[in-house]
Amino acid sequence: MQDVPNSHEHDEAPKNRLDRWIIKISHALSLLFIFTVFISFYEVLMRYVFDAPTTWVHETASFVGGSLFVIGGIYAFATDKHVRVVLIYDAVSAKTRRVLNMVHHIVGLAFSLMMAWASYTMTKTAWFTPWGEFRLETSGSYFNPPYPALLKALIFIIFCILSVQFILHIIYEIKSLRSNKDV
C-alpha cells in the first residue's frame, strides 16, 4: 500500500520570514536546556558530594526553563504545531480549513493583544516603582536575582511577537482564500 501524504502537510512549513526567524532562534535557544541540565547536575554534585549547596542554581534553572517554555508558544505557532481539534480539522476540505484558520487567527489575535496589554502592565510594575523610579523586581531569595522582572518583560515581548505572527498568518490566509488554491 502506498503512503498517502497528509492533505495539509504544507501547513507545517513556515509561512513567512518571522516564522522562519522564530524557528531558527528557537532551535539555537533550545540548547539552553542542556545548560539547565549541567547546572542542575552541578547543584546535585555540590549539595550531596561536597555538602556545599548553591544559592543560584534552582532559580536560574527555573528562569531559563520558564523562559524557554514561553518562547515555545511562538515556536509552536510558527511550526503549526499548536493545539487544534484535529478530529474536525482533518475531516474538512482545504478551503474549510483555511476558514477555520482565519477564525483561529482572528480570535488568537484578539487574545494575544489583550495578553500583551496585561503583560505590559505587569512588566511596568516589575520594572518601575509607582512613582516612576527604575527598579527591577527581584525574587526575594538569598540570591535575589531580577528574574521575575526579566521573565515578565519576556512574556510581554513574546505576546507582541505573537500578535505580529497572527497578523501575518491572517494575511497569508486571506491570500490563500483569494487565490482559492492549496498554497
Buried (B, 14 or more C-beta within 10 A) or exposed (E): EEEEEEEBEEBEEBBBEBBEEBBEBBEEBEEBEEEBEEBBEEBEEBEEEEEEEBEBBBBBBBBBBBBBEBBBBBBBBBBBEEEBEEEEBEEEEBEEBBEBBBEBBEEBBEBBBEBBEEBBEBBEEBBBEEEEEEEBBBBEEEBEBBBBBBBBBBBBBBBBBBBBBBBBBBEBBEEBBEEEEBB
